[in-house]
Amino acid sequence: MYTFISIAQLKEDLKAGKINCVDLVNALLKDISSKKNLNIYLEVFESDALEQAKKVDEKIKSGKAGKLAGVVVSLKDNICYKNHKVSASSKILEGFESLYSSTVVERLIAEDAIIIGRTNCDEFAMGSSNENSSKGNVLNPLNEKFVPGGSSGGAAASVAAGLCHVALGSDTGGSIRQPASFCGVVGFKPTYGRVSRWGLIAYASSFDQIGPITKTVADAALVMEVIAGADEFDSTVSQKPVPSYSNEIKPSGKKYKIAYLKDCLEANGLDPEVKSAVSKQLDNFKAAGHTVEAVDFPYLDYLVPVYYVLTTAEASSNLSRFDGVHYGYRSQNATDLESTYKKSRSEGFGKEVKRRIMLGTFVLSAGYYDAYYSKGQKVRKLLQEKTFEILMNYDFIVTPSTPGTAFEFGKNSADPIKMYLEDIFTVQANIAGVPAISVPCGNHSNGLPMGIQIMANYFDESKLFEFSSGIK
């Protein structure tokens, strides 16, 4: 039985002939089958994965293998892969097969990665616990009574359970970093516009970013090196050249200025053990010679409200295309055009998605646009400016990844506001558009992992990878 440690180790073992890609895939397929109860994979691409594995084995033998040769990747169920189903874990897209591959998938395959399957997620990436999927809950592989986080819960769980080497997820307000923290793995959200969104089923287009969930920071850097960069199909992608992240990750010995948000560490509801773990890491940074200072961020209470006003507005617009006419689910009870729209959407969307569509439609309505959406955009600008102001004086901003560890199923389900507050530390990076990473920083007395979040300035991914790779 092969134990995956890192991509670098895997490459060495493949080159030395200790393992081959076909055996790797077969072993993972067996493990996925034995852990079906976790409900991580909605579909496993068995024949395609084995076929790709054979091709990659031949490339390795001929010395022509790509950067990710033999790396087995899972895709969140909102990332398109040509001739494969994609549903955003929603009944409304049941049976839909993508006609094209997302840019990130094409780039992974071009570097000889092996796509093994699509993972369960909160419906249309709306949720913080993976309890909103039409396909049922994903169980946290570290303790099956607890949620894996969301919305990329299946993606994080697939890496934590050893059912792939790398997962791709999407992050709109913490949907990569929060489940990564809950599952004890590394989750990375790039700068907005660093990675193409072509082929990502949209939730909130000015917030969404695709990013990797991995075992190590070095693995995240290598995957980012492959998937980042300009794309003719996405006009929001930066034209900036992509650095060689994997080569730049080596420790430089440079001393950094680190700001930690005092308001976050003193926030009501922050678990004392999470606070202690993050404080310990800050002490470690000081001991290593970095400058660590507390800074005020007086707008903490505005982050979640602004996020939900703006993202639900964008969701209302983006999800209007799912109407029972063009494709996807159509109600059998429809009798005319109006009932087709109403019944298809009412029956096809889940409770949380309908809640957000209605909220978004409300804030965009004629009588409330200025009071909510327009004001939300102004506050977003204020939050961006304050974040940028801090990052002009400091290299990094540090906060906990989440207020606590993973919680038990059903604990927050009855109270949407309580669930939304799970995102309190992660939404800032999406509102501002800056890169952020969640790295494990110890275990709680309840046995579950905790994470520390580090944010950097726009396009400072290299610096972020180099610094965070030293966290133990």
N, C-alpha and C positions, 0 to 999 in steps of 0.2 A: 504493500500500500504506500503510494507516494504522498509525502507530506509537503504541501506547498508552503514556502517561507517568504519568497520574494521573486520578482521577475528575474532579477540578476542571477539568483541561485538556480531558477528553472532553466535559464539559458545555458548555464554551465552544465547542468545535468543532461540536458538534451544533446548538447555538443559532445559530451563524454559518452553518450550512449547508455546512460544509466536508466533512461526512460525514453519512450517515444510518444508522439502526439496521439496516435490511435489508442495506445494503452491508457494514456492520461484521460482521454475523453470517455473511454469505456468505464474506467474506474469512477469518474464523476457521474456518469449516467446511472451507475449502480447505486451510488450514494444518494442521488436525487430520488431514485425510486424508493430507497429505504427510509427516506425522511419526508415522504409525501404528506404526512400529517401536519407538517409545518406550513403547508399551503403557500410555499414560496413561488413556485413556478406555475404559471397558467398554461404554458405549453413548452415542451422540450423539443428542440429541433434535432432529433437524434440522427437521422440519415444525413442531413446537411452538415452537421458537426463532424461526423465521422468521415464524410467525403472531403471536407476541408482539412481535417487532420492528416489524411493520407497525402494530400497535396503538399502540406507544410513539411511533413516528414521527408518527402522527396527534395524539397527546397533546402532543408537543413543538410541533407547528404551532399547536395551539389554546391553548398556554400553560398546560396543565393537567398537565404531567408531574410525576412524583414525584421524591423525593430521589435515587433510583438509576436514573433514566431512561437507558436505553441501556447500562447496566453489565452485561456478560456474565459470568455466574457459573457455576462448576462445583460439583457437589455430591459430597462423599465418599460412597462406596457403602454408607453406613450411615445416611443421612439420607433419610427417606421423602418421596416426591413422588407425589401421587395419580395413579393410573392409569399409573404408570411402575414399571419393575422396580427392585428393591433387593435386594441379596444379601449385603451385608457381605463381598463377595469370597469367598463360601463355597459349596461344592457343595451344602451342606445347604439353602440357600435358592435354589437354581437355579430360575429361571422364576417366582419369586414376584413378584407385582405388588401394590404398596401400595394399600390402600383409602382412604387419607387422606394429606394433606400434613402434614409437620411444621410446627410453629408458625413456625420460622425461615423456611421456604420461603414460607409464606403471607405473612409480613411483607415478604420481599424482593419478591415479585410485586406486593404492594399498593403498593410504591414504584417499580414499573415496571422492576425488574431483569429480565434475560432469562436463564433457566436453559438452559444449552447441553448438559449431559450429566452423567453420573455417572463418578466417577474411581475407579481401582483403589486398593486399600489392603491392608494386612496383614489376613488373615482375622479377622473380628470385632474389628478394631482391635488385634490382639495381635502386636506386633512393632516393631522399630526400624530396619528396612531395606527393607521392602516385598518381602521374599523369601518371605513366608508366605502370599501370595495364591494361591487356587486358579486364578486367571486368569493366572498367570505374573508375572515381575518387571517392575516399572517401571524404566526406565533414567533415570539423571540426565541431563537435557538439557545440562548443562555439560560432562559427560564420560561417555559412555555405558558406560564400563567400571566406573563407580562407582554405588553405591546412591544413591537420592534421600532416604533416611531413611524413618522410619515412625512411626506407622502411616499417617499421611496423606501417603504418598509421592506418590501420583498427584495429590493436591490441590496440594502444593507445586510439583511438576514442571509442572503445568498453567499455573501463574502464571509460573514461571521460563522456560518455553518460549514464552510469549506466546500460549497457546492458550485464554485467557480473561482477564478483567480482575481477577477476584476469585475465590477458592475458599473454600468452607466446609469445615472439617475438624472433627474431634473430638479432644479432648486429655484423656487419662486419666492419663498420667504424663510427658507431653512430646511427644505425638503430633502436635501442631501446630508446636511450637517447634523440635524437633530436625530435622525435614525442611526447615523454613524456613531453618534455619542451613545445612544441607547444600546447599540450592539457591540460597542468596543472596537470599532474600526476607524479608519481615516476617511473623512468626507471633505471634498473640495469643491467650492463654488468659485468659478473664474470671474474675472472682471466682465461686466456686461459688454457683449460684443467681441469677446475674445474667441468664443466658440460659436460656430454657425448653429442657428435654430432651425435650419431647413430640415423638415421631416420630423420635427417635434410637434405633437398635438398641443396647440396653444391653450394655456390657461390665462395668463396675464402677460401680454407680449413685451411690455417694457420692464418686466421683472424676471421672466424665465431665463434660465441658463442651464445647459447640459454640463455635467461634470462627473468625475470618477469617484467611486468608493473602492478603497483598496486596503490591503493589509499594512502597507508602509507608505510613508511620505514619498520616498524615492519612486515607488510604483506609480503614485499619482502624478508625479512630475513627468515620467516617461509617457504615460497615457496622454497627458495634456500636450506634450510635444507632438504627438501624432494627430490629435483631433482638433487642435487650435488652428487659427489662421483664416485668411480671407476666403470668401466664397461668393461666387457670382450669383448664387441663388438667395442670398440673404444680405439685403442692403444695410442692415444694422451692424454687420460684422466689421471690425477694425481691419484696416489695411496694414497695420504695423506688422513687421516681420516677427515670426515666432522664435524666441531664443531656444538654444539647446538646453532646456530645463534640466535634463538628466545629467548633463556634464557640469552645470553650474551649481548643482546641489551640494557639492563637496564643501565641508566646513571651511570658511574663509578666515576665521579668527577675528572677524570684524566685530566691534562692539556697537550695539544698537541702542537707540532711545525708544523706550517702551512706555506707552501710556496704558493704564488700566482705568476703566470707567468706574469711578467710586460709587456712582449711583447704582450700577449693576451689582457690585459686591455688597451693597447695603440695602438692596431691594427686598421688600416684603415678599415672603414666599420662597426665597432662596434657601435651599436645603443647607443646613450648617456644615455638613460634610463636603458638599460641593464647594462651598465657600472656602473651607479649609484646604481642599485639594488645589484650588486655583491659587490661593495665597501661598501655598507651599511652592508651586511652580514659579510664582513671582519672586520668591526668596531665592530659588535656584538661579533665576536669571540674574539677580543682583550678585550672587556669589560668583557667577561666571564673568562678571565685569561689565554687564550691561547696565544702563541707566534706567531705573524703573520709577515712574512717578504717577501719582493719582491725578486724574483730571475730572472736571465736572462735565456731565452731559445732562443738562436740566430738562431735556425733552424726552426722557425715557418713556413717560406715560403717553406720549403722542405717537410712538412708533407703531404700535399694533392698530390703533384706530385708523391712522392714515393708510397703513398697509391694506386693511380690509375695505376701506372706502374705495381706494384706487384699483385694487386687484379685482374686486367684485364687479366694478364698472367695466373693466376690460374683459372679464369673463362673460358678462352679459352680452357684450358685443361678439366675442369670439365664438360663443356657444350657440349663437342664433342660427348658425348654419345647420345645426342638427335638428331638422324639422320634420322628419318622416317622409320627405319628398325626394330629396336628392339621393341619399344612401343611408344605410344603417337601419335601425329598428323602425317599423311602421305598425301602428296599432291595428289589430284585427277588428276593433270596434268602431273604426272611423267610417263615417257615412258621406262626408263631403270634405272640402278643402279645409274649412275651419276646424272641424272635428279631427282631421288628420293631424294638424299642427298641435292642437290642445292635447289630444289623447296620446299621441306618440311621445311628446315631450314629458307629459305627466307620468306616463308608464315607464318611459325609457330612462329618465334621470332619477338618481337616488335623492334621498332627503336633503343631504348636505349640499349637493350641487344645486338643487332647486332653491334652497335657502340663499345661496350666494348669487344665483341669477336674479332672484327677486330683489335682493338688497342692491345689487348693481344697477338693475333697471330703475329702482327707486332713486338712487343718487344721481342718475343721469336724466331723470324726468324734468320736464320744463319748469316746474315750480320749485325744484330742489337742487338743480344743477349748480347754481352759484353757492348755495349754502353748504353743499357737501363736496361734490367733485372738484369744482373750481377752487374751493378753499383747501381741499386735500392736496391739490397740485402745488399750491403756494407753500403749504407746510412741508411737503416733500422737498421743495427747493431749500427751505430753511434747514431741514435735517441734513441734506446733502452738503450744504455750505459749512455747517458745524462739523460734520465728519471730516470734510476736506481740510478745514482749519486745523483740526487736531493732527491730521496726517501731514500737514506742512511742517509741523514742529517735531513730530515723532515718526519713527519708522513703522511702528505697529500699534494697534489698539487691541488690548486683551480683555476678554470677558469670559464667563462660563459659557459653554455651548448651550446648556439648558438649565432651567431652575432646579431640576432634580433629576433623578434617574428614571428609567422606564417605569411606567405605572401599570397597575393591573387593568385587565380588560373591564370596561364598563365604568371605571372610576370617574372619568370626565365626560362620558358620552351624553349624559342628561343635561349638561350645562355647556352650551357652545362657547360662551365667553371664557370659561375656565380652560377649555380646550384651545381657544385662540391664544390665550396668554402663554401657552407652551412655546410660542414663537418669539417671546419678548426680546431675547438676546440675538436671535438670528436675522430678524427682518431688517435690521439696520443696514447690513451689507447689500441687500437687494434694493432697498430704497435709495441708497447712495450709489449703487452700481460697482462697489469695490470688491476685490477678491477676498475670500475668507476661507479658513480651513478649521475643521474640528479634529483634534488629536486626542486619543485616550490619555487620561492623566490619573489613573488609579482606579481602585474599586471601592465602592461604598460598603458599609457594614452589612447591607442587605445582599451583598454578593454581586451586585450589578455594576457595570462600568460607568465612569464619569468622563466628561470631555471638557477640554479647554478650547476656546475659539480665539483665533488670531486673525485680525483684518489688516490689510496693507493698502497702500495707495493704488490708484488705477494702474494696471499693467505691471505691477511689482510682483508678479507671480514668482519670478526667480528668487528674489530676496525672501519671499514668504516660505518657499520650499526649503531654502537653505537653512533658515532659522528654525522652522518647525521640525525639521528632521532631527534636531538635537534634543527634542523633548523625550524624556524617558518616563 
